[in-house]
Amino acid sequence: MLHLGWAEQVDPVAQTLSDYALHDGAAKLFTACVGSAAAGSAVVLAGLLHSRLPVGTIAPTALGVGCAGLSLCALFPTDPAGGVPSVSGLVHRHAAGASVAALPVAGLLLAGRLRRHLPVSARARRIRRLSWASSAAALLFLGTHVSVTRPVSPAAVRAAGLLGLAERVTLGLEVALLFAMADALRGGRSR
């Protein structure tokens, strides 16, 4: 919806999803979208905690960090590119970074715990693959983000122009990872 309504204001290849919230009428929709992602993550977290799967404690904790990061991203708007950093923008940026980093960690930890649990071992492999893909995409996103803030070479300047694309690939993989985690719950019975 954001892509369609504000396509003229935000370049999806060069600008992040958070930039939509800086345009008239988009802030509420952006907050609703990120809030929905946080709620979906929280539902997966609750499902893991109430399942009989051997999830341990660290994977749900990492997923909880991701949920909290998404919630903070929804509540604290980002700063315009090149603008003076505000407390809200810094909270948004760090919360987003924590969320992007926490989800693949949660996935890797969960996959490690579930790989020997036969009813969900194939789902654990899918979670592991998506976690590694999300990790790689997150590192590329970090690289483009650093290139935006410190364009030290012509290659860095070119990479900075791909910030939005790198973020969208990362978030797409992380949404797929959340769905894979939710799918693993089908193999575990609720308490």
N, C-alpha and C positions, 0 to 999 in steps of 0.2 A: 504494500500500500504506500509506504513512504517513497519507494522508487518511482511509482507512477505519479503521485501527487506533487512531488518536488523534484522531478527529473531535470528541470531547467535550472534549479538552484544548486544542486549537488552533483558533482561528477563522481559516479560510482567507482571509477578506476583510481582516481586520485584522492578522494575525500572519504573519511570514515563515516560509519552509520551515525555516530554521535553528532556529526555536523548537521544532520536533518533537524535536530532539536533547536538549532539556532535560527531557523526560518519560521516566519509567521504561520501559525496554525499547525505546525508539525510537532511542537514540543509535547503536547498531550498524547499524540499518537505514538511518538517515540517512547515516552514513559510507559504507555500501555504495552507496547511490544516488549520492551525490556522487562517490565514487571511480569508479563506472561511467561517469558523465558525463566525468570527467577521462580515463579510459581511452579512451572513444569519441573524444574530442577528439584524443588522442594518436595514435589510429589514422588519423584524417583527416589529421593533420599528417604522419605518416609516408607516407601515400599521396600527399600533395601533393609531398613532397620526393623521392619515388621515381618520380613521373610524368614524362612528357615535356612536360607543360603548362608554359607560360611563367609560372610563379608568382612569380618574383623571389625576393628574400630578406626583404623587410619584411613581407609578408603572413604567411608561415610564422612569422616571429618574433613577430608579434602573436598568432597562434594559440597559439604556445608560451607566451606570457604568460597567455593564457586557461587553458591546461592547468595551468600552475603554480598559478594562482589557485584553480582548482577543487581541486587536490591539497591545498593549504594549508587550504582550507575544510573538507575532509574530516578533516584531522589536528588542527585547532585548533577546539574548540567555541566557540560564541558565548556571550555573557553574557545573563542574563535581562534583559528590558526593565525599565528603571528601576534596575537594579542597579549596583554599583560596577564600572567597566570593569577588566578584567584584561588581561594581555598576550595571553593566548590569544584573548580576545574581540576585541581590537584587530587582531590578525593576521587573524582570521577576517573581520572587517568589511572591512579594507583589501584582503585577497586577493579577497573576493567582488566588491568594487567594481572592482578591476583586471580580473577575469575578465569581468564584465558589460560593461565598456567595451571590452575588447580584441577580443572576438569580432566585433562589428559593424565595427570598424576593419579587422580581418583580412578580413572579407567585402568591404568596399568596395575595399580594395587589390587583393584577388584578382579581383573583378569587373572592375576597371579593366584589369588585365593580360590577362584572358581575353576581353574583349568583341570583340576583332578576330580571335580564334582561332576560325574558322568551325565546327569540330566542336562547340564548347561555347559559342558566342555566346548562344544562347537560355538556356542554364543560367547564364551570367554575368549576364544580365538578371534572372533569378530571384534570384540571390545578391544583386545590387545592391538590388532591391526589399525583400528580407527584411532586408538590412543597415540600410537606412533605417528600416524599421518597427521593428527592434530598437533602433536609436539613439533613436527617438522614445519608445518604451516605456521605455527605460533612463532617459531624462531625466525622464519622468513618475514613475518609481520613485524617482529621486533627489529629486524635489520632494516626494513623500510622505515619504521618509526625513527630509528636512530639516524637514518639518512635524511629525514625531514629536519631533524633538530641540529644535525652536524653534517651538512653536505660537503665533505672534505675532498671529493674527487668528482670528475664527470660521471663516473659510474654510480656514485652515491646520489647524484642529482637525478639520474634516470630512475634509479630504484625508488627514490622518494615519490616519483610520479605514479607509483604502483601501490601506494599505501592503502587505498580503499579496496583495491582488488585483493591484496594480500589479507586484509582483515575479513573480507567477505568469504574467501576460501577457508580461512581459519574457522570462522563462525559456522559455516556450513558443515564442516567436518565435526565440529563440536556438537552441533544439533544432532547430526547422525549418531555421534557417540552417545548422547543422552537417550536416543531412541534404542540403541543397542543395549544400553544398561537396563532400560525399561523392559526390553524383550527378554533379558535374562531372568527377570522376575517371574516370567511365566513358568520357568523351570523350578522355582521355589514356591513352596506353599506358605500362605500367611499363617501366622501363629494364632 
